[in-house]
Amino acid sequence: MRNVGILIFEKVEVLDFAGPYEVFSVTSELNNDDLFKVFTIGEKSGVVETVNGLRVIADYSVEDHPSVDILIIPGGEGTRYQAGNKKVMDWIKKLQPETEITMSVCTGSVLLGKLGLLDGLESVTHHQVLDLLRKSAPGTLVNPEKRMIDHGYIATCGGISAGIDLSLHMVERLCGVEIREKTQSYMEYGDWK
């Protein structure tokens, strides 16, 4: 079983974290809960208010959480604050090398880029903030033509719903086409028939 830790923070974009949460949770549920354990991590555990006012609860804090095999960094308006949040940025920098896969959704790539984790790599983000990624990560090649880019250990994707696509891609990569198709069909997402 792989642990999937999803960072959440004030003003996070809901679908950026909820889409991947759903994909990995449903995949596990459909397969006897044997594949993924999904949980959220905040700067501190407790209530987090999303960009649209939905309140969610961080299961763990950055100081006290289970091991993380797959780290998901979502985006949203709050990434602008997180980019200057030394505690969270230090945590990402320390944790990323310990993960099997680190993936960003939308402007989550800005946090990875600012840490230099995308240097020398092709990356993507939400189409409206491509210049922000270029500015935050001058060492990355931003490719607006791709919806997602997977480098094996680190992956980025475009905005909001692209996190579902990247998560389904990871399920296929880690568990096979049949399991990905089963999840996609259950979710009735995209070309699911």
Secondary structure as UniProt FT lines:
FT   STRAND          2..7
FT   TURN            10..11
FT   HELIX           14..30
FT   TURN            31..33
FT   STRAND          36..42
FT   STRAND          46..49
FT   TURN            51..52
FT   STRAND          55..58
FT   STRAND          60..61
FT   TURN            62..63
FT   STRAND          70..73
FT   TURN            77..78
FT   HELIX           79..82
FT   TURN            83..84
FT   HELIX           86..95
FT   HELIX           96..98
FT   STRAND          101..105
FT   TURN            106..107
FT   HELIX           108..114
FT   TURN            115..120
FT   STRAND          122..123
FT   HELIX           127..129
FT   HELIX           130..136
FT   TURN            138..139
FT   STRAND          141..142
FT   TURN            144..145
FT   STRAND          148..150
FT   STRAND          154..157
FT   TURN            160..161
FT   HELIX           162..175
FT   HELIX           177..187
//
